[in-house]
């Protein structure tokens, strides 16, 4: 299985930038790195996906080093509504049985 | 466009009873997944499907069966429910285009309690 390791929890304050790192040492050549956000009693929601280098969209950036053994989700200027659990998932549809969600990072944003 | 829907939203079963959870997607996605999420834990893959008529085991398949008779539907069955199957069940769907695997779209979940 494409195991991932993330910090269990992080605290931040409104307006700060938050960086959450995920380790995935046994990533395969055709694996993608995808980050999801989950609020209580809801299904996970897609944030961003990348394969290598840097990807940016309207809500986040994803940094992937050349060896792809880790990735960092960057959330600029967080607000209270960003308090949630964040998961990284390594894999892809063609090897779905080998990818798995870790236990995620609980981000708490304080006023 | 409803996305991914799950039926039912809540269910309470007694040990030994059986039930089927239904997942439906209207996005014409090839790939569909069933996960379970225990309190304070991440999602664990139960079974998945890469297309109509195909299914495969995930990380925790024991005690569950699945069927994908139609592309838009993915059914998860519990033949003889056990208290250890008390969990929240999420269905997801995904697709590929141009050789790229795209993100999974998740349903709202089914909260199952087995007493």
Interface residues (C-beta under 8 A of the other chain):
Chain A: X1 X32 X34 X36 X41 X42 X43 X44 X45 X46 X49 X87 X89 X91 X92 X93 X94 X96 X97 X99 X100 X101 X102 X103 X104
Chain B: X4 X30 X31 X33 X35 X40 X41 X42 X43 X44 X45 X48 X50 X56 X57 X58 X59 X90 X92 X94 X95 X96 X100 X101 X102 X103 X104 X105 X106 X107 X108 X109
